[in-house]
Amino acid sequence: MKHADIRALTFDVFGTTVDWRGTIAREGRRLGAAKGLQVDWEAVADRWSRKYVVARSRNGPWRPLDQILHAAGEEILEEFRIQGLTKAERESWCGLWSRLDPWPDALPGLKRLKARFLLAALSNANMALSIALARHANLPWDQVLGPDTVQVFKPSPRVYCMALRRLGLEGHEVMMVAAHLFDLEAAKAMGFRTAFVSRPGEEAGDPTKAPYVDLIAADFQDLALQLSR
Amino acid sequence: MKHADIRALTFDVFGTTVDWRGTIAREGRRLGAAKGLQVDWEAVADRWSRKYVVARSRNGPWRPLDQILHAAGEEILEEFRIQGLTKAERESWCGLWSRLDPWPDALPGLKRLKARFLLAALSNANMALSIALARHANLPWDQVLGPDTVQVFKPSPRVYCMALRRLGLEGHEVMMVAAHLFDLEAAKAMGFRTAFVSRPGEEAGDPTKAPYVDLIAADFQDLALQLSR
């Protein structure tokens, strides 16, 4: 594949750029140690993410993801019997998705990619959440794109169309980077180039068998290397 | 004035954050020296800016500012008899507004402000131009807002309304920062807080007599100081 006409990369964030499962489990273990709780924190993380996926797929009025995740965080505390938290600790817990840590290769990879490409977040997070996360993790986005104006979630084609309009670019000038095949399939349907990045636990399917995947990278550093050729 | 509920600052860019006149004059003198041209480069800069202001005020279909400035740059070359440029040099000249330098206080001031506030560009530049300029000048915006979707220019109230929608904030939570009174007057009409920043040659009016100006700062460092109180 030729990369010469790619001008911008759009990145999925949760799972692809930041490690939600690892951060939640780590934060949970810290909390558990302080409060003397015995909890399977990886299960907590997966359950929290699952609640978001269900909310995304549900019909009904669109809601900003930070609200969905906050409400789900409250439910998680009940379901896993995580008790003894102060009001401030509960609030901090429910806002944890705005303080997720990047995968170790993410920042150096993005720095290299930024020298050549415009970098945009294209997450299902509403813009306020995406910006908070970028500030926390120092993600060097040139632009933060969010579903706020179209009020639908990926993989709706309207999200990818919004991104092209905002960037003022054609699909073949933009590469979607994600650790999830459904995201890349939908981007490709709108004419994007696509790069799959392997992240532990994110994707059960086989990217080598997906005809809509243009490039497969081990991580963001490897993506920068492959796109520099 | 209480600043406690301000969560975001929106910045005018041309004249307020970057020094278009100084950069164009400097670049012009460099070009003039190389080509043996005698040209009043400050007059060139003012004429170029004037053409944009006229285009902004004209009725008719909205056009992205980078296109307006590019076409005006071509006209400037004819009007001031700037000749002997290669095609690449003409192209570089016409794109000069994407390579303007920040005022000396801008980057340190923004860095201080970013510790406390969300920072967004709210320029009449279309987003592609604003992003190019941010990359050139290392402007640490959390978000770049542009008139692309509303397809009107400041001071149309629709631009400020778009900014509030995108930021998900109320007017009193956002402060518009500009070196031009018309910008602050229009922002105030949509409920924004307003900060006037003095920049040489940008504003003929008297900000101390403007009832819609909440704060007057000498530069971005002074703005950071005043907002930290």
Boltz contact constraints between the chains, C-beta under 6 A:
constraints:
  - contact:
      token1: [A, 128]
      token2: [B, 168]
      max_distance: 6.0
  - contact:
      token1: [A, 131]
      token2: [B, 142]
      max_distance: 6.0
  - contact:
      token1: [A, 131]
      token2: [B, 143]
      max_distance: 6.0
  - contact:
      token1: [A, 142]
      token2: [B, 131]
      max_distance: 6.0
  - contact:
      token1: [A, 143]
      token2: [B, 131]
      max_distance: 6.0
  - contact:
      token1: [A, 143]
      token2: [B, 144]
      max_distance: 6.0
  - contact:
      token1: [A, 144]
      token2: [B, 143]
      max_distance: 6.0
  - contact:
      token1: [A, 168]
      token2: [B, 128]
      max_distance: 6.0
